Amino acid sequence: MTYDPLQHHRRSIRLRGFDYRQAGFYFITLCTQGKEYLFGRIIESKMVLNAAGKMVEKEWIALPMRFPNIKLHDYIIMPNLFHGIIEIVGATLVVAQNAVEMAAANEQAKDSLPAQGQPQGLPLLISAFKSISTLKYTHGVTTQNWPPFNQRLWQRNYWERIIRDEKEYHHLADYIQNNPLNWDTDRLK
């Protein structure tokens, strides 16, 4: 299907004019396609990850090896979504040389990473995380009998908020940590 600007009206939800490569803290939310419960369950107000949820956690924790200019802060994997705070440190986000070498060993993941040393921003980092976790999830569907997903593991976009001060950071960190307690009232459920 060819692009028709009269028919296709995708608006960016990113802050217009903001450089997402710059140092700072970002709160992100990713939802599964169709909000399917794929990563575990809430039991007695605690999130219990299944094998797929543990894989998502492992790939999240591995991101700083691929992108050395990031630090991971609070995060939570819920049955159908992921919340996290990520910090970009330094002037730009660059891809680690070992990430390019690791991607070369895995042809399918190779396209999700740019050339080494090329400055990158938050959208590329999230794209790489979604691509790698989708690839691993697909492998789990075929080898470990994980529930299949319909066309995409993750929704096309993601929600992000630029954290502007310490008070906001602490509010969002508390929100992440208390998410399992508040699951029954969560609108993303």
DRENTOR-886304 format. One line per 4 residues: for each residue x, z, y of N, C-alpha, C, O. Coordinates in Angstrom, 1 decimal, padded with zeros to 4 digits. Layout:
! residues N
X:Z:Y:X:Z:Y:X:Z:Y:X:Z:Y  ...
***
This chain:
! residues 189
000.8:000.0:-001.2:000.0:000.0:000.0:000.9:000.0:001.2:001.8:000.8:001.4  000.6:-000.9:002.2:001.4:-001.0:003.4:000.9:000.0:004.4:-000.3:000.4:004.4  001.7:000.4:005.3:001.4:001.4:006.3:000.5:000.7:007.4:000.9:-000.4:007.9  -000.6:001.3:007.7:-001.5:000.8:008.7:-001.7:002.0:009.7:-002.4:002.9:009.4
-001.2:001.9:010.9:-001.3:003.0:011.9:-002.7:003.3:012.3:-003.0:004.4:012.7  -003.7:002.3:012.1:-005.1:002.6:012.4:-005.7:003.4:011.3:-006.7:004.1:011.5  -005.2:003.4:010.1:-005.7:004.0:009.0:-005.0:005.3:008.6:-005.6:006.3:008.1  -003.7:005.3:008.7:-002.8:006.4:008.3:-002.4:007.2:009.6:-001.6:006.8:010.4
-003.0:008.4:009.7:-002.8:009.2:010.9:-002.1:010.5:010.5:-002.6:011.6:010.6  -000.9:010.4:010.0:-000.2:011.7:009.6:000.5:012.2:010.8:001.4:011.6:011.4  000.1:013.4:011.2:000.8:014.1:012.3:001.8:015.1:011.8:001.5:015.7:010.7  002.9:015.2:012.4:003.9:016.2:012.0:003.4:017.6:012.4:002.9:017.7:013.5
003.6:018.5:011.6:003.3:019.9:011.9:004.5:020.7:012.5:004.4:021.9:012.7  005.6:020.0:012.6:006.8:020.6:013.1:006.7:020.7:014.6:006.0:019.9:015.3  007.4:021.7:015.2:007.4:021.8:016.6:008.1:020.7:017.3:009.3:020.4:017.0  007.4:019.9:018.1:007.9:018.7:018.8:009.2:019.1:019.6:009.1:020.0:020.4
010.2:018.3:019.4:011.4:018.5:020.2:012.4:019.5:019.7:013.5:019.7:020.2  012.0:020.3:018.7:012.8:021.4:018.2:013.8:020.8:017.2:013.5:020.0:016.3  015.1:021.3:017.3:016.1:020.8:016.4:016.2:021.8:015.2:016.7:022.9:015.4  015.7:021.4:014.1:015.6:022.3:012.9:017.0:022.4:012.2:017.1:023.0:011.1
018.0:021.9:012.8:019.4:022.1:012.3:020.0:023.3:012.9:021.1:023.8:012.5  019.5:023.8:014.0:020.1:024.9:014.8:020.0:026.2:014.1:019.1:026.5:013.3  020.9:027.1:014.4:021.0:028.4:013.8:019.7:029.2:014.1:019.2:029.1:015.2  019.2:029.9:013.2:018.0:030.8:013.4:017.4:031.1:012.1:017.8:030.8:011.0
016.3:031.9:012.2:015.5:032.4:011.1:014.2:031.6:011.0:013.6:031.3:012.0  013.8:031.2:009.8:012.6:030.4:009.6:011.8:031.1:008.4:012.4:031.4:007.4  010.5:031.2:008.6:009.6:031.7:007.6:008.9:030.4:007.0:008.4:029.6:007.8  009.0:030.3:005.7:008.4:029.1:005.1:007.4:029.5:004.0:007.5:030.5:003.4
006.4:028.6:003.8:005.4:028.7:002.8:005.3:027.4:002.1:005.0:026.4:002.8  005.4:027.4:000.8:005.2:026.2:000.0:004.0:026.5:-001.0:004.0:027.6:-001.6  003.1:025.6:-001.1:001.9:025.8:-002.1:002.0:024.8:-003.2:002.4:023.6:-002.9  001.5:025.2:-004.3:001.5:024.2:-005.4:000.3:023.2:-005.1:-000.6:023.5:-004.4
000.5:022.0:-005.6:-000.6:021.0:-005.5:-001.9:021.5:-006.1:-001.9:022.0:-007.2  -002.9:021.5:-005.3:-004.2:022.0:-005.8:-004.3:023.5:-006.0:-005.2:024.0:-006.6  -003.3:024.1:-005.4:-003.2:025.6:-005.5:-003.3:026.1:-006.9:-003.9:027.2:-007.2  -002.7:025.4:-007.9:-002.8:025.8:-009.3:-001.9:027.0:-009.5:-000.8:027.1:-008.9
-002.3:027.9:-010.4:-001.5:029.1:-010.7:-000.5:028.7:-011.8:-000.9:028.6:-013.0  000.7:028.5:-011.4:001.7:028.0:-012.3:002.9:028.9:-012.5:003.7:028.7:-013.5  003.1:029.9:-011.7:004.3:030.7:-011.7:004.2:032.1:-012.2:005.2:032.8:-012.1  003.0:032.5:-012.6:002.9:033.9:-013.1:001.5:034.4:-012.7:000.6:033.7:-012.3
001.4:035.8:-012.8:000.2:036.4:-012.5:000.4:037.7:-011.7:001.5:038.3:-011.8  -000.6:038.1:-011.0:-000.6:039.4:-010.4:-001.2:040.4:-011.4:-002.3:040.3:-011.8  -000.4:041.4:-011.7:-000.9:042.5:-012.6:-000.6:043.8:-012.0:000.5:044.2:-011.6  -001.7:044.6:-011.7:-001.6:045.9:-011.1:-000.9:045.8:-009.8:000.0:046.6:-009.5
-001.2:044.8:-009.0:-000.7:044.6:-007.6:000.8:044.2:-007.6:001.5:044.4:-006.6  001.3:043.8:-008.7:002.7:043.3:-008.8:002.7:041.9:-009.4:002.0:041.5:-010.2  003.6:041.1:-008.8:003.8:039.7:-009.3:004.7:039.7:-010.5:005.8:040.2:-010.5  004.2:039.2:-011.6:004.9:039.0:-012.9:005.2:037.6:-013.1:004.2:036.8:-013.4
006.4:037.2:-012.9:006.8:035.8:-013.1:006.8:035.3:-014.5:007.2:036.1:-015.4  006.3:034.1:-014.7:006.4:033.5:-016.1:007.7:032.7:-016.1:008.5:032.8:-015.1  008.0:032.0:-017.1:009.3:031.2:-017.2:009.4:030.2:-016.0:010.5:030.0:-015.5  008.3:029.6:-015.6:008.3:028.6:-014.5:008.6:029.3:-013.2:009.4:028.9:-012.4
008.0:030.5:-013.0:008.3:031.3:-011.8:009.8:031.7:-011.7:010.4:031.8:-010.7  010.3:032.1:-012.9:011.7:032.5:-012.9:012.6:031.3:-012.6:013.7:031.5:-012.0  012.2:030.1:-013.0:013.0:028.9:-012.7:013.0:028.7:-011.2:014.0:028.4:-010.6  011.8:028.8:-010.6:011.7:028.6:-009.1:012.6:029.6:-008.4:013.3:029.3:-007.5
012.6:030.9:-008.9:013.4:031.9:-008.3:014.9:031.5:-008.4:015.7:031.7:-007.5  015.3:031.1:-009.6:016.7:030.7:-009.8:017.1:029.6:-008.9:018.2:029.6:-008.4  016.3:028.6:-008.7:016.6:027.5:-007.9:016.7:027.9:-006.4:017.5:027.4:-005.6  015.8:028.8:-006.0:015.9:029.3:-004.6:017.2:030.0:-004.4:017.9:029.8:-003.4
017.5:030.9:-005.3:018.8:031.7:-005.2:020.0:030.8:-005.2:021.0:031.1:-004.6  019.9:029.6:-005.8:021.0:028.7:-005.9:021.2:027.8:-004.7:022.2:027.2:-004.5  020.2:027.8:-003.8:020.3:027.0:-002.6:021.6:027.2:-001.7:022.2:026.2:-001.3  022.1:028.4:-001.5:023.3:028.6:-000.7:024.5:027.9:-001.4:025.5:027.6:-000.6
024.5:027.7:-002.7:025.6:027.0:-003.3:025.6:025.5:-002.9:026.6:024.9:-002.8  024.4:025.0:-002.6:024.2:023.6:-002.2:024.4:023.4:-000.7:024.9:022.4:-000.2  023.9:024.5:000.0:023.9:024.4:001.5:024.6:025.7:001.9:024.0:026.7:002.1  025.9:025.7:002.2:026.7:026.9:002.5:026.4:027.5:003.8:026.8:028.6:004.1
025.7:026.8:004.7:025.4:027.3:006.0:024.0:028.0:006.1:023.4:028.1:007.1  023.5:028.5:004.9:022.3:029.2:004.9:022.4:030.6:004.3:023.3:030.8:003.4  021.6:031.5:004.7:021.5:032.8:004.0:020.0:033.0:003.7:019.1:032.6:004.5  019.7:033.5:002.5:018.4:033.8:002.1:018.0:035.2:002.3:018.9:036.1:002.1
016.8:035.4:002.8:016.4:036.8:003.1:015.2:037.0:002.2:015.1:036.5:001.1  014.2:037.8:002.6:013.1:038.2:001.8:012.4:036.9:001.3:012.3:035.9:002.0  011.9:037.0:000.1:011.1:035.9:-000.5:010.2:036.5:-001.6:010.4:037.6:-002.1  009.1:035.8:-001.9:008.2:036.1:-003.0:007.6:034.9:-003.6:007.2:033.9:-002.9
007.6:034.9:-004.9:007.0:033.8:-005.6:005.6:034.4:-006.1:005.6:035.4:-006.8  004.6:033.7:-005.7:003.2:034.1:-006.1:002.7:033.1:-007.2:003.4:032.1:-007.4  001.5:033.3:-007.7:001.0:032.4:-008.8:001.0:031.0:-008.4:001.2:030.1:-009.2  000.7:030.7:-007.1:000.5:029.3:-006.6:001.2:029.0:-005.3:001.0:028.0:-004.7
002.1:029.9:-004.9:002.8:029.6:-003.7:004.2:030.3:-003.6:004.5:031.2:-004.5  004.9:030.0:-002.6:006.2:030.6:-002.4:006.3:030.9:-000.9:006.0:030.1:000.0  006.7:032.2:-000.5:007.0:032.6:000.8:008.5:032.9:000.9:009.0:033.6:000.0  009.2:032.6:002.0:010.6:033.0:002.1:011.0:032.9:003.5:010.5:032.2:004.4
012.1:033.7:003.8:012.7:033.7:005.1:014.1:033.2:004.8:014.9:033.7:004.0  014.5:032.1:005.6:015.8:031.5:005.4:016.5:031.5:006.8:015.8:031.3:007.8  017.8:031.7:006.7:018.5:031.7:008.0:019.6:030.6:007.9:020.3:030.5:007.0  019.5:029.8:009.0:020.6:028.8:009.1:021.6:029.4:010.0:021.3:029.8:011.2
022.9:029.5:009.6:023.9:030.1:010.3:024.9:029.0:010.8:025.0:028.0:010.2  025.6:029.2:011.9:026.5:028.2:012.4:025.7:027.2:013.2:024.5:027.2:013.4  026.4:026.2:013.6:025.8:025.1:014.5:025.0:024.1:013.7:024.0:023.6:014.2  025.4:023.8:012.4:024.7:022.8:011.7:024.6:023.2:010.2:025.3:024.1:009.7
023.7:022.6:009.5:023.5:022.8:008.1:024.2:021.7:007.4:023.9:020.5:007.6  025.2:022.0:006.5:025.9:021.0:005.8:025.7:021.2:004.3:025.5:022.3:003.9  025.9:020.1:003.6:025.8:020.2:002.1:027.1:020.5:001.6:028.1:019.9:001.9  027.2:021.4:000.6:028.5:021.8:000.0:029.0:020.7:-000.9:028.2:020.0:-001.5
030.3:020.6:-000.9:030.9:019.5:-001.7:030.5:019.7:-003.2:030.2:018.7:-003.9  030.5:020.9:-003.7:030.1:021.1:-005.1:028.7:020.7:-005.4:028.3:020.4:-006.5  027.8:020.8:-004.4:026.4:020.3:-004.6:026.4:018.9:-004.8:025.6:018.4:-005.7  027.2:018.1:-004.1:027.2:016.6:-004.3:027.8:016.3:-005.7:027.3:015.5:-006.4
028.8:017.1:-006.1:029.3:016.9:-007.4:028.3:017.3:-008.5:028.2:016.6:-009.5  027.6:018.4:-008.3:026.6:018.8:-009.3:025.5:017.8:-009.3:025.0:017.5:-010.4  025.1:017.2:-008.2:024.0:016.2:-008.2:024.5:014.9:-008.9:023.7:014.3:-009.5  025.8:014.6:-008.8:026.3:013.4:-009.5:026.2:013.6:-011.0:026.0:012.6:-011.7
026.2:014.8:-011.5:026.1:015.0:-012.9:024.6:014.9:-013.3:024.3:014.7:-014.5  023.7:015.0:-012.4:022.3:014.9:-012.7:021.7:013.7:-011.8:021.4:014.0:-010.6  021.6:012.6:-012.3:021.3:011.4:-011.5:019.9:011.6:-010.8:019.8:011.1:-009.6  019.0:012.2:-011.4:017.7:012.3:-010.8:017.7:013.2:-009.5:017.0:013.0:-008.6
018.5:014.3:-009.6:018.6:015.2:-008.4:019.6:014.6:-007.3:019.5:015.1:-006.2  020.4:013.7:-007.7:021.4:013.1:-006.8:020.8:012.6:-005.5:021.3:012.8:-004.4  019.6:012.0:-005.6:019.0:011.4:-004.4:018.4:012.4:-003.5:018.1:012.1:-002.3  018.3:013.7:-003.9:017.7:014.7:-003.1:018.7:015.4:-002.2:018.4:016.2:-001.3
020.0:015.0:-002.3:021.1:015.6:-001.5:021.8:014.5:-000.7:022.0:013.4:-001.2  022.1:014.8:000.6:022.8:013.8:001.4:024.3:013.8:001.2:024.8:014.6:000.4  025.0:013.0:001.8:026.5:012.9:001.7:027.0:014.3:002.2:026.5:014.9:003.1  028.1:014.7:001.5:028.8:015.9:001.9:029.2:016.0:003.3:029.8:015.0:003.8
029.0:017.1:004.0:029.5:017.2:005.4:028.5:016.7:006.4:028.7:016.9:007.6  027.5:016.0:006.0:026.5:015.4:006.9:025.6:016.6:007.4:025.0:017.2:006.6  025.4:016.8:008.7:024.6:017.8:009.2:023.1:017.6:008.8:022.6:016.5:008.8  022.5:018.7:008.4:021.1:018.6:007.9:020.3:019.7:008.5:020.8:020.7:009.0
019.0:019.6:008.4:018.1:020.5:008.9:017.2:021.1:007.8:017.3:020.8:006.6  016.3:022.0:008.3:015.4:022.7:007.4:014.6:021.7:006.5:014.4:022.0:005.3  014.0:020.6:007.1:013.2:019.7:006.3:014.0:019.2:005.0:013.4:019.1:004.0  015.2:018.9:005.2:016.0:018.3:004.1:016.2:019.4:003.0:016.2:019.2:001.8
016.5:020.6:003.5:016.7:021.7:002.6:015.5:022.0:001.7:015.6:022.2:000.5  014.3:022.0:002.4:013.1:022.3:001.7:012.8:021.1:000.7:012.3:021.3:-000.4  013.1:019.9:001.1:012.9:018.7:000.3:013.8:018.8:-001.0:013.3:018.5:-002.1  015.0:019.2:-000.8:015.9:019.4:-001.9:015.4:020.5:-002.9:015.4:020.3:-004.1
014.9:021.6:-002.4:014.4:022.7:-003.2:013.2:022.2:-004.0:013.1:022.5:-005.2  012.3:021.5:-003.3:011.1:021.0:-004.0:011.4:020.0:-005.0:010.8:020.0:-006.1  012.4:019.1:-004.7:012.8:018.1:-005.7:013.4:018.7:-007.0:013.0:018.3:-008.1  014.3:019.6:-006.7:015.0:020.2:-007.9:014.1:021.0:-008.7:014.1:021.0:-009.9
013.3:021.8:-008.1:012.3:022.7:-008.8:011.3:021.8:-009.6:010.9:022.2:-010.7  010.9:020.7:-009.0:009.9:019.8:-009.6:010.6:019.2:-010.9:010.0:019.1:-011.9  011.8:018.7:-010.7:012.5:018.2:-011.8:012.7:019.2:-013.0:012.4:018.8:-014.2  013.0:020.4:-012.7:013.2:021.4:-013.7:011.8:021.8:-014.3:011.7:022.1:-015.5
010.8:021.8:-013.5:009.5:022.2:-014.0:009.0:021.1:-014.9:008.5:021.4:-016.0  009.2:019.8:-014.6:008.9:018.7:-015.5:009.6:018.8:-016.8:009.0:018.6:-017.9  010.8:019.2:-016.8:011.6:019.5:-018.0:010.9:020.6:-018.8:010.8:020.5:-020.0  010.5:021.6:-018.1:009.8:022.8:-018.8:008.5:022.3:-019.4:008.1:022.9:-020.5
007.8:021.4:-018.8:006.5:020.9:-019.4:006.8:020.2:-020.7:006.0:020.4:-021.7  007.9:019.4:-020.8:008.1:018.7:-022.0:008.9:019.5:-023.1:008.7:019.2:-024.3  009.6:020.5:-022.7:010.4:021.2:-023.7:009.9:022.7:-023.9:010.2:023.2:-025.0  009.2:023.3:-023.0:008.8:024.7:-023.2:007.3:024.8:-023.1:006.8:026.0:-023.0
006.5:023.7:-023.0:005.1:023.8:-023.1:004.5:024.4:-021.8:003.4:025.1:-021.9  005.2:024.3:-020.6:004.6:024.8:-019.4:003.3:024.0:-019.1:003.3:022.8:-019.5  002.4:024.5:-018.3:001.2:023.7:-018.0:001.6:022.5:-017.1:002.4:022.7:-016.2  001.1:021.4:-017.5:001.4:020.2:-016.6:000.7:020.3:-015.3:-000.2:021.1:-015.1
001.3:019.5:-014.3:000.7:019.5:-013.0:000.2:018.1:-012.7:000.6:017.1:-013.4  -000.7:018.0:-011.8:-001.3:016.7:-011.4:-000.5:016.0:-010.3:-000.7:016.3:-009.2  000.3:015.0:-010.7:001.0:014.1:-009.8:002.2:014.8:-009.1:003.3:014.3:-009.1  002.0:016.0:-008.5:003.0:016.7:-007.7:003.0:018.2:-008.1:001.9:018.7:-008.4
004.1:018.8:-008.1:004.2:020.2:-008.3:003.8:020.9:-007.0:003.0:021.9:-007.0  004.4:020.5:-005.9:004.2:021.1:-004.6:003.3:020.2:-003.8:003.3:019.0:-003.9  002.6:020.8:-002.8:001.9:020.0:-001.8:002.9:019.2:-001.0:004.0:019.6:-000.9  002.4:018.1:-000.5:003.3:017.2:000.2:004.1:017.9:001.4:005.3:017.6:001.5
003.5:018.7:002.1:004.2:019.3:003.2:004.5:020.8:002.9:004.4:021.2:001.8  004.9:021.5:003.9:005.1:022.9:003.8:004.8:023.5:005.2:004.8:022.8:006.2  004.6:024.8:005.2:004.3:025.5:006.5:005.6:026.3:006.9:006.2:026.9:006.0  005.9:026.2:008.2:007.1:026.9:008.6:006.8:027.6:010.0:006.0:027.1:010.7
007.5:028.7:010.2:007.4:029.3:011.5:008.9:029.7:011.9:009.6:030.3:011.1  009.2:029.4:013.1:010.5:029.8:013.7:010.3:031.2:014.1:009.5:031.6:014.9  011.2:032.1:013.6:011.1:033.5:013.9:011.9:033.7:015.2:013.1:033.4:015.3  011.2:034.3:016.2:011.7:034.3:017.5:012.4:035.7:017.9:013.2:035.7:018.8
012.0:036.7:017.2:012.7:038.0:017.5:012.6:039.0:016.3:012.0:038.7:015.3  013.3:040.1:016.4:013.4:041.1:015.3:012.1:041.7:014.9:011.8:041.9:013.7  011.2:041.9:015.9:009.9:042.5:015.5:009.1:041.5:014.6:008.5:041.9:013.7  009.2:040.2:015.0:008.5:039.2:014.2:009.1:039.1:012.8:008.4:038.9:011.8
010.4:039.2:012.8:011.2:039.1:011.5:010.7:040.2:010.6:010.3:040.0:009.4  010.6:041.5:011.1:010.2:042.6:010.3:008.7:042.5:009.8:008.4:042.8:008.7  007.9:042.0:010.7:006.5:041.8:010.4:006.4:040.8:009.2:005.6:041.0:008.3  007.1:039.7:009.3:007.0:038.7:008.2:007.7:039.2:006.9:007.2:038.9:005.8
008.8:039.9:007.0:009.4:040.5:005.8:008.4:041.5:005.1:008.3:041.5:003.9  007.7:042.3:005.9:006.7:043.2:005.3:005.6:042.4:004.7:005.1:042.7:003.6  005.1:041.3:005.3:004.1:040.4:004.8:004.5:039.9:003.4:003.7:039.9:002.5  005.8:039.4:003.3:006.3:038.9:002.1:006.3:040.0:001.0:005.7:039.8:-000.1
006.8:041.1:001.3:006.9:042.2:000.3:005.6:042.7:-000.1:005.4:043.2:-001.3  004.6:042.7:000.8:003.3:043.3:000.5:002.3:042.2:000.0:001.1:042.5:-000.3  002.7:041.0:-000.2:001.9:039.9:-000.6:001.1:040.2:-001.9:-000.1:040.0:-002.0  001.8:040.7:-003.0:001.1:041.0:-004.2:000.0:042.0:-004.0:-001.0:042.0:-004.7
000.3:043.0:-003.2:-000.7:044.1:-002.9:-002.0:043.5:-002.3:-003.1:044.0:-002.5  -001.8:042.5:-001.4:-002.9:041.9:-000.7:-003.4:040.6:-001.3:-004.2:039.9:-000.7  -003.1:040.4:-002.5:-003.4:039.1:-003.2:-005.0:038.9:-003.2:-005.4:037.7:-003.0  -005.7:039.9:-003.4:-007.2:039.8:-003.5:-007.8:039.3:-002.2:-008.9:038.7:-002.3
-007.2:039.5:-001.1:-007.7:039.1:000.2:-007.0:037.9:000.8:-007.3:037.4:001.9  -006.0:037.3:000.1:-005.2:036.2:000.6:-006.0:034.9:000.6:-006.6:034.6:-000.4  -006.0:034.2:001.7:-006.7:033.0:001.9:-006.1:031.8:001.2:-006.7:030.8:001.0  -004.8:031.9:000.8:-004.1:030.9:000.1:-004.3:031.0:-001.4:-003.8:030.2:-002.2
-005.0:032.0:-001.9:-005.2:032.3:-003.3:-005.9:031.2:-004.0:-006.1:031.3:-005.2
***
